[in-house]
């Protein structure tokens, strides 16, 4: 059953990944972002444990290009449109992007 559930979750994520934006940085330690809040909550079926990639959005020759700078994991769904996430990688790059106002996109990975 667990393997089937994992397979279904992966298939659904590839077909319709969840997308969000970082709405606020939370805790910072040693110049690295440790937690952030995203605009995805229970109304979009977010659950604790979902992993997300964080991407910087660039415009290349009129087309949108994305570069992954880190990973997040939802720690707690805290409302209809808010979840608290732990930064799993790229804390320094994520903090720099938030501080500079760089457009970031958050896309589910699993």
N, C-alpha and C positions, 0 to 999 in steps of 0.2 A: 504494500500500500504506500509506504513512504517513497519508494522509487517511482511509482506511478505519479504520485503527487508532485515530486520534483520534476519529472518529465513534462507534466502538464503546465506547471508554473514556468518552466523554461520556454516552452512552445508559445504560451500566451505572451510572455515578455518580449519575445522576438517579433511577434505579430503586432502587439500593441503596448509598447513600453510606456511606463508612467513618466511624465515630464514635469519638472518643477523649476522654481528659481529659489535662490537663497534670499530670504527676506530680512535676515539679521544674523550677524555673527554673535556667538555666545561667548564661551570661555576661550581664553588665549593663555598660552604658557610658553615662555622662552621664544617669543616672537613667532609662534606657530598657532594656527587656529586649531582648537581641540573639539569644539562643538559649534553647530550652526542650526538655525531654524529654516525650514523650507515651507513653501506654500502648498503643501499637500497633506491632507488629513483623512479623517474617517469618511468624509463625503466622497472621496476618490478611491476608497478602499485601501488606503495605506495601512500597513501593519508593521509592528516592530520586527526587525530582522531583515527588511528589504535592503539590498545594496544598490547604491547609485554611483555612477561616474560623474565627475564634475568636469565640464568642458568650457574653455574660453572660446567665445564666438568671434570670428574674424571675417572680414569681407575681402575675398580674393577674386579679383576680376568680376565683380558684381555678384558673386556667388557666396553663400554662407559656408564657411569652413570651420571645423571644430577641432580643438586640440585638447586632449584629456590632461588635466593637471592634478587630479586626485580622486579619492574614493570616499564615500560616506556609507554609514549604516544607520538606519532608523532605530533609535533607542526607545522613543516613546511617541505615540500619536497623542497630541495634546489638545485637539479640537477638530472642528469641521474642516479647517483649512490650514492646520499648523502641525508640524512634526519636528521633534528635536532629534538631531542626528549627530553621531560621533564621527569625527574625521578619522579615517583609517590610514590615509596616505595623502601627501601633498599639502600638509598643514601650512608650511611657509608660503607656498605659491598661492594657496587659497586666501590666506590673510592679506597678502600683497594685492591680489585681485579685488578683494572686498574693499580694502583701504583706498584703492585708486578708482573705484567705481566701474571697473571692467565688467562688461556683460558676461554673465555665467549662465550655463544651462546645466540642469541636473537631470540625468536620464537613468532609469532603472536598468540594472544589469542582470538581475535574477529574480 
